[in-house]
Amino acid sequence: MNGDAVFWGSMATVAIAVVIVVFLAFKVNKLIKSDAEKHNN
């Protein structure tokens, strides 16, 4: 039982970390694209 709690806790931590990384990558990508468009104009 205790091992399961630790396992699910670490899985949740990894899942949250992945979501945050994907979210940040998406925001940075959007910023870079809008910045590149400004420079092209």
C-alpha positions as CSV (number, residue, x, y, z in Angstrom):
1,M,0.0,0.0,0.0
2,N,2.7,2.5,1.0
3,G,4.7,1.6,-2.1
4,D,1.7,2.3,-4.3
5,A,1.3,5.7,-2.7
6,V,4.9,6.6,-3.4
7,F,4.6,5.3,-7.0
8,W,1.4,7.3,-7.7
9,G,2.9,10.4,-6.0
10,S,6.0,10.2,-8.2
11,M,3.8,9.5,-11.3
12,A,1.7,12.6,-10.5
13,T,4.8,14.7,-10.1
14,V,6.2,13.6,-13.4
15,A,2.9,14.2,-15.2
16,I,2.6,17.7,-13.7
17,A,6.3,18.4,-14.7
18,V,5.6,17.2,-18.3
19,V,2.4,19.5,-18.5
20,I,4.4,22.5,-17.3
21,V,7.3,21.9,-19.7
22,V,4.9,21.5,-22.7
23,F,3.0,24.6,-21.6
24,L,6.2,26.7,-21.3
25,A,7.5,25.3,-24.7
26,F,4.2,26.3,-26.3
27,K,4.3,29.8,-24.9
28,V,8.0,30.3,-25.8
29,N,7.3,29.1,-29.3
30,K,4.4,31.5,-29.7
31,L,6.5,34.4,-28.4
32,I,9.3,33.5,-30.8
33,K,6.9,33.4,-33.8
34,S,5.2,36.7,-32.9
35,D,8.7,38.3,-32.4
36,A,9.9,37.0,-35.7
37,E,6.8,38.5,-37.5
38,K,7.6,41.9,-35.9
39,H,11.2,41.7,-37.2
40,N,10.0,40.7,-40.7
41,N,7.7,43.7,-40.8
